[in-house]
Amino acid sequence: YFDTWQLTINTGPSIIMFLMVFLIQKTQNRDTRAVR
């Protein structure tokens, strides 16, 4: 149980960062498409 909890804490921030970058890229692509 402790190992799973520790693994979640270690991978949690990485997943959040990945989602943040993904959303930022989606919004940037939409902005560039709107400008063109």
The first five atom37 places (N, CA, C, CB, O) and aatype in JSON, in Angstrom:
{
  "aatype": [18, 13, 3, 16, 17, 5, 10, 16, 9, 2, 16, 7, 14, 15, 9, 9, 12, 13, 10, 12, 19, 13, 10, 9, 5, 11, 16, 5, 2, 1, 3, 16, 1, 0, 19, 1],
  "atom_mask": [
    [1, 1, 1, 1, 1],
    [1, 1, 1, 1, 1],
    [1, 1, 1, 1, 1],
    [1, 1, 1, 1, 1],
    [1, 1, 1, 1, 1],
    [1, 1, 1, 1, 1],
    [1, 1, 1, 1, 1],
    [1, 1, 1, 1, 1],
    [1, 1, 1, 1, 1],
    [1, 1, 1, 1, 1],
    [1, 1, 1, 1, 1],
    [1, 1, 1, 0, 1],
    [1, 1, 1, 1, 1],
    [1, 1, 1, 1, 1],
    [1, 1, 1, 1, 1],
    [1, 1, 1, 1, 1],
    [1, 1, 1, 1, 1],
    [1, 1, 1, 1, 1],
    [1, 1, 1, 1, 1],
    [1, 1, 1, 1, 1],
    [1, 1, 1, 1, 1],
    [1, 1, 1, 1, 1],
    [1, 1, 1, 1, 1],
    [1, 1, 1, 1, 1],
    [1, 1, 1, 1, 1],
    [1, 1, 1, 1, 1],
    [1, 1, 1, 1, 1],
    [1, 1, 1, 1, 1],
    [1, 1, 1, 1, 1],
    [1, 1, 1, 1, 1],
    [1, 1, 1, 1, 1],
    [1, 1, 1, 1, 1],
    [1, 1, 1, 1, 1],
    [1, 1, 1, 1, 1],
    [1, 1, 1, 1, 1],
    [1, 1, 1, 1, 1]
  ],
  "atom_positions": [
    [[0.85, -1.21, 0.0], [0.0, 0.0, 0.0], [0.87, 1.25, 0.0], [-0.95, 0.01, 1.23], [0.62, 2.19, -0.75]],
    [[1.9, 1.24, 0.84], [2.78, 2.41, 0.93], [3.51, 2.62, -0.4], [3.8, 2.25, 2.08], [3.68, 3.75, -0.85]],
    [[3.93, 1.51, -1.03], [4.64, 1.65, -2.31], [3.74, 2.27, -3.36], [5.17, 0.28, -2.79], [4.17, 3.14, -4.12]],
    [[2.49, 1.84, -3.42], [1.56, 2.38, -4.41], [1.33, 3.86, -4.15], [0.22, 1.62, -4.38], [1.27, 4.66, -5.08]],
    [[1.19, 4.23, -2.87], [0.95, 5.63, -2.51], [2.15, 6.48, -2.91], [0.66, 5.78, -1.0], [2.0, 7.59, -3.43]],
    [[3.36, 5.95, -2.65], [4.57, 6.7, -2.99], [4.68, 6.83, -4.51], [5.83, 6.0, -2.41], [5.08, 7.89, -5.02]],
    [[4.34, 5.77, -5.24], [4.42, 5.81, -6.71], [3.45, 6.85, -7.25], [4.12, 4.42, -7.31], [3.77, 7.57, -8.2]],
    [[2.26, 6.93, -6.66], [1.27, 7.92, -7.12], [1.78, 9.33, -6.89], [-0.08, 7.72, -6.39], [1.61, 10.2, -7.74]],
    [[2.42, 9.56, -5.75], [2.93, 10.9, -5.45], [4.07, 11.25, -6.42], [3.44, 10.99, -3.97], [4.21, 12.4, -6.81]],
    [[4.86, 10.26, -6.8], [5.98, 10.52, -7.71], [5.49, 10.77, -9.14], [6.97, 9.35, -7.69], [6.03, 11.63, -9.83]],
    [[4.49, 10.02, -9.58], [4.02, 10.15, -10.97], [2.95, 11.21, -11.11], [3.49, 8.81, -11.46], [2.72, 11.7, -12.22]],
    [[2.29, 11.58, -10.02], [1.22, 12.59, -10.08], [1.66, 13.88, -10.74], [0.0, 0.0, 0.0], [1.08, 14.28, -11.75]],
    [[2.69, 14.55, -10.22], [3.16, 15.82, -10.81], [3.54, 15.66, -12.28], [4.36, 16.36, -10.02], [3.3, 16.57, -13.07]],
    [[4.13, 14.53, -12.64], [4.53, 14.34, -14.05], [3.29, 14.3, -14.94], [5.34, 13.03, -14.21], [3.29, 14.89, -16.02]],
    [[2.25, 13.6, -14.48], [1.01, 13.53, -15.28], [0.38, 14.91, -15.38], [0.01, 12.53, -14.66], [-0.11, 15.29, -16.44]],
    [[0.39, 15.66, -14.28], [-0.2, 17.0, -14.29], [0.57, 17.9, -15.26], [-0.2, 17.62, -12.85], [-0.03, 18.66, -16.02]],
    [[1.9, 17.82, -15.23], [2.71, 18.63, -16.14], [2.39, 18.27, -17.59], [4.22, 18.44, -15.85], [2.26, 19.15, -18.44]],
    [[2.27, 16.96, -17.87], [1.97, 16.51, -19.23], [0.63, 17.06, -19.7], [1.95, 14.96, -19.3], [0.5, 17.53, -20.83]],
    [[-0.38, 17.02, -18.81], [-1.7, 17.54, -19.18], [-1.64, 19.05, -19.4], [-2.74, 17.21, -18.1], [-2.27, 19.56, -20.33]],
    [[-0.89, 19.76, -18.56], [-0.78, 21.22, -18.7], [-0.16, 21.56, -20.05], [0.05, 21.83, -17.54], [-0.66, 22.43, -20.76]],
    [[0.93, 20.89, -20.41], [1.6, 21.16, -21.69], [0.65, 20.83, -22.84], [2.92, 20.33, -21.82], [0.59, 21.56, -23.83]],
    [[-0.09, 19.72, -22.71], [-1.02, 19.32, -23.77], [-2.09, 20.39, -23.97], [-1.68, 17.97, -23.44], [-2.4, 20.75, -25.11]],
    [[-2.65, 20.89, -22.88], [-3.7, 21.92, -22.99], [-3.13, 23.22, -23.55], [-4.35, 22.19, -21.61], [-3.78, 23.87, -24.36]],
    [[-1.92, 23.59, -23.13], [-1.31, 24.83, -23.62], [-1.08, 24.72, -25.13], [0.04, 25.12, -22.88], [-1.33, 25.68, -25.87]],
    [[-0.59, 23.57, -25.59], [-0.36, 23.39, -27.03], [-1.68, 23.46, -27.79], [0.35, 22.06, -27.31], [-1.73, 24.03, -28.88]],
    [[-2.74, 22.88, -27.23], [-4.04, 22.93, -27.91], [-4.52, 24.36, -28.05], [-5.09, 22.09, -27.15], [-5.0, 24.76, -29.11]],
    [[-4.39, 25.15, -26.99], [-4.85, 26.54, -27.05], [-3.97, 27.34, -28.01], [-4.83, 27.19, -25.63], [-4.47, 28.2, -28.73]],
    [[-2.66, 27.08, -28.02], [-1.76, 27.81, -28.92], [-2.11, 27.47, -30.37], [-0.28, 27.47, -28.62], [-2.12, 28.36, -31.22]],
    [[-2.38, 26.21, -30.66], [-2.73, 25.82, -32.03], [-4.01, 26.52, -32.46], [-2.88, 24.29, -32.15], [-4.12, 26.97, -33.6]],
    [[-4.97, 26.62, -31.54], [-6.24, 27.26, -31.87], [-6.0, 28.75, -32.14], [-7.26, 27.07, -30.74], [-6.6, 29.32, -33.05]],
    [[-5.13, 29.38, -31.34], [-4.86, 30.81, -31.52], [-4.18, 31.07, -32.87], [-3.97, 31.35, -30.36], [-4.58, 31.99, -33.58]],
    [[-3.19, 30.27, -33.21], [-2.48, 30.49, -34.48], [-3.43, 30.26, -35.64], [-1.24, 29.55, -34.59], [-3.37, 30.97, -36.64]],
    [[-4.32, 29.27, -35.52], [-5.26, 29.0, -36.6], [-6.23, 30.17, -36.75], [-6.03, 27.68, -36.34], [-6.6, 30.53, -37.87]],
    [[-6.63, 30.76, -35.64], [-7.57, 31.89, -35.69], [-6.88, 33.11, -36.32], [-8.09, 32.25, -34.26], [-7.5, 33.85, -37.08]],
    [[-5.6, 33.31, -36.0], [-4.88, 34.46, -36.55], [-4.78, 34.32, -38.07], [-3.46, 34.59, -35.92], [-4.98, 35.28, -38.8]],
    [[-4.46, 33.12, -38.53], [-4.34, 32.91, -39.97], [-5.72, 32.97, -40.63], [-3.66, 31.55, -40.27], [-5.83, 32.82, -41.84]]
  ]
}
